[in-house]
Amino acid sequence: MRTTIVRLLSNMASAKEIQQYLKRFSQVDAARFAVVKVGGAILRDELDALVSSLSFLQQVGLTPIVIHGAGPQLDEEMAAAGIAKKTIDGLRFTDAAGLAVVRRVAQRENLRLVEALQAQGVRATSITAGVFECDYLGKRKYGLVGQVQRVDVAGIGAAIKVGSIPVIASLGETSSGQILNVNADWAANELVKTLQPYKIIFLTGTGGLLDDEGRVIDSINLSTEYDELMAQPWLHSGMKVKIQQIHDLLMQLPPSSSVSITRPDQLAKELFTHRGSGTLVRRGEQVRKVTSWKKLDFKRLKALVESGFGRKLAPDYFERTKLLKAYVSEHYRAALLITEENGIPHLDKFAVSDDAQGEGLGRAAWQVMRADTPQLFWRARNGNPINDFYFGEADGCLKGERWNVFWYGLEGWDQIRFAVDHCLARPATLKG
């Protein structure tokens, strides 16, 4: 089955990419693979796509933890019951009559998803109580709304141990047993803080965070982009709050954790390909610029380049390569090494470590470099998997049998001719 799935996925990416992600995910403790937050609108409108994606994950040996809301369904049921919707600070005020509806709808939607999974042969466990121990958020102001104080993962662990997907409703209870309504995003965040999963996935109808032209933002590196992003005038209040919440969440998790925002039918593509399908948000790493080899750790830099290219560097590379500047992530997981040739910056190496590929770190480092480098030329082998990225970044490219030569910002044919001639004549510095 795993081989069949890999073959199917090969339509989206190279087998190397897919195997790389499968290996990475399978090395993570089963309970820490992924928490998937599902909104009520997804349960209502895209249940089949959701079930298909979760089924796929189980078939390749991965067990996500699913937590869901039921906002649109609650609105409908409350209206049918003659209960007017009242929100305070963005939270649904919940009295005793409202809580009865909340409990009924949450349990119904939970079982609806579990039954749909089981009907497709997917092992799934309904968990509607016993996970979130709460106090009242403010009984007089919000009514029967809970603030999570403790997360009990015993039931979740028992399900995962037998390969069953835990499906969790966002209902809480006090230590004395009073059931409380819990905001699904808050519940998901507290679950994530407790489990510290490798992946956090938000499934939405938009398929990601949108820019000022309504296009999905493919990746966000919080360490290098957060302040600039938050200052954008087009970032409306709802999306701004979402990014703030994701930022605050990731800052409490290991640097390897990330948030993916995508559509249910694109979940496999987001998880198993470098290109992805939605928005990948990472805590990321700071990218620093240096102008001398002496300011870099040769051992770590050499290991990074060799990991990224899968080949050994020539032994005298650092001695015979005159560095103009280098952009290196703080943990030596991405680097761009730039020389100067005939007065023009030349990208000699762009390396991303094997364990960081697909995280968006390389793109973040590139953006830091590009903002500081108005002219650049470089070469890449014909079969380089990131040539599509290079085509998107370059003003022009000359394709050759062995090398593609790329450039941006060059002035006139003389500079372009020099760049091409230099790249075709430049000796290789990687063995094999």
FIGU-597084 format. One record per residue (C-alpha): z, x, y. Coordinates in steps of 0.1 Angstrom, whole numbers, plus 5000, padded with zeros to 4 digits. Example, Ala and Ser with C-alpha at 12.3 -4.5 7.8 and 13.67 -1.06 7.14 Angstrom:
BEGIN
507851234955/507151374989/
***
This chain:
BEGIN
500050005000/500950285024/497650455018/495750125024/497650065057/496750425069/493150355061/493150035081/494950205110/492250475110/490050235129/492350285158/493250655156/492750965135/494550995102/496451295116/497851085144/498950805120/500551045095/502351225124/503950905136/504750785100/506451115093/508351105126/509650745121/510550795085/512751095094/514850865116/517850695101/516650345090/519050165113/517850375143/514050325139/513450045164/515049745182/512349485190/513249235218/511148915215/511048655243/511048285236/507448255249/506248495222/508048285195/506347975209/502848105216/502248415194/504348365162/501548455138/500748785156/504448865156/504848795119/501749005111/503049305131/506549295116/505049255081/502949565087/505949765096/507849665065/504749745044/504750105056/508550135048/509950075083/512549815091/512849705127/515849515141/514649205159/516549025187/515148715204/515648475232/514448125236/514148065274/511147825275/512447625245/515847585262/514247465294/512347195274/515347085253/517647075283/515246865302/514946625272/518646605271/518846515308/520646835317/519446985350/518747355350/521247545372/520947925376/523348155394/522348515400/519448465376/521748345348/521747995333/524947815341/526247675308/528747395304/529847245271/526947005269/524547285277/526147515251/525447265224/521747275232/521747655235/523347685201/521047435184/517847585200/518847955193/519547875156/516347675153/514147945168/515948205147/515248025114/511747945125/510948315128/512848405096/511048135076/507648245090/508348595079/509548495044/506448275040/504348595043/506448775018/508448965044/512149015036/514148895066/517748795073/518948535098/521948655119/523148395144/526748505148/529148795143/527249055163/528249015199/531948995207/532248875243/534548785272/533748525297/531448665324/533248435349/534148095335/534447915369/531248055382/528948075352/530647845326/530347935290/528348255295/529448575278/529548945287/529249165256/532349375250/531649505215/528749505191/529449465153/526549615133/527949555098/525649255091/522649445105/523449745084/523749525052/520349375058/518649705065/520249865034/518249615012/515049655033/515349315051/514549275088/517549155107/516648865131/519448825156/520048535180/521548615214/524748415209/528148565213/531748465207/535148555220/537848715198/539348365194/536048215182/534648045212/530848055211/529148175244/525648185257/524448555262/521448655282/518948785257/518049095277/521749185282/522349135245/519349355236/520549625259/524049635244/522649645209/520449935219/523350125235/525350085202/522550175178/520750425200/517350365183/514350595185/512150315198/512950015220/510149755220/509749465244/507049215233/505549025262/502548815270/501349055297/501249345272/502949585296/504049655332/501149585356/500049795386/498849665420/495449565405/496949385375/496149665351/498649775324/500350105334/499950315303/503050545307/505950605330/507950935329/511150835347/512251195354/509051265375/507850915386/510750675390/511550735427/507850715438/507250405416/510250215430/508950285466/505550115459/505049805481/503149615453/506149645429/507349285430/511049195425/510849085388/509049395377/511249615399/514349475382/512849535348/512049895356/515549945370/517049795338/514950025316/515850325337/519550255335/519250185297/517350505289/519750725309/522450625285/520350715254/519151045238/516151205256/513951125225/514450745230/511650545247/510750185256/507450035247/506249715264/503349555245/501849245230/502749145194/499149195181/499049545196/502349665182/500849895155/498450055180/501350115204/503550275178/501050475158/498450615182/498650855211/496650625233/498950325226/498249975239/500949885265/503350065287/505450355273/508550435294/510350755287/513350915302/511151225302/511751575314/511551745347/508451965351/509052285370/506452525385/506652895383/504353175395/505453465372/505753515335/509153675341/510553325350/509653185316/511153215281/508253385262/509653295228/509952925236/506552915254/504853095226/506352845201/505152555223/501552675226/501352755188/502852415180/500452225203/497352405191/498352455155/497152825157/498753155165/498453315199/496853665202/499753915202/498854055236/498153725253/500953745279/500254105287/496554065294/496653715310/497353715347/499253405356/498553215388/501052945381/502652745352/503952395349/506552375321/508852085311/512552165311/512852165273/509552355267/507752055251/504752055275/503152335295/499952405316/499152765322/496752845350/494953165359/492653235389/489053325383/486853415413/489353235436/489252915416/492252785395/491352785358/493452595332/493852845304/496252645281/497452285281/499952245252/502151965241/504552025212/503851835180/507051625183/506251525219/502651415214/502151045223/505251035244/503451055278/505151385286/501851575287/500351325311/503451355333/503151735334/499351705341/500051465371/502551715386/499951995382/497151785396/499051685427/499452055435/496052175424/493052035443/490452245423/490452325386/488052405358/488752435320/487152425286/487952235254/486452245219/484051965210/486451805186/489551825208/491351485204/492251475241/488651505254/488651135263/491651215286/489751515301/486651305307/488751055327/490351335348/487151545355/484551515382/482051655358/481451805323/478852015307/478751955269/477952245246/477752305209/481152475208/482752415242/482852135267/483352265303/485252035327/485952055364/487251865394/487251945431/484652225429/482352265459/478652295452/476552435423/477552795428/481252715418/480152495390/477752755376/480453015378/482952785360/480452715332/479453075327/483053195328/484152935301/481253015278/481953395280/485753385280/487153535248/489353315226/493053385227/494053175197/493653305161/491453115137/
***
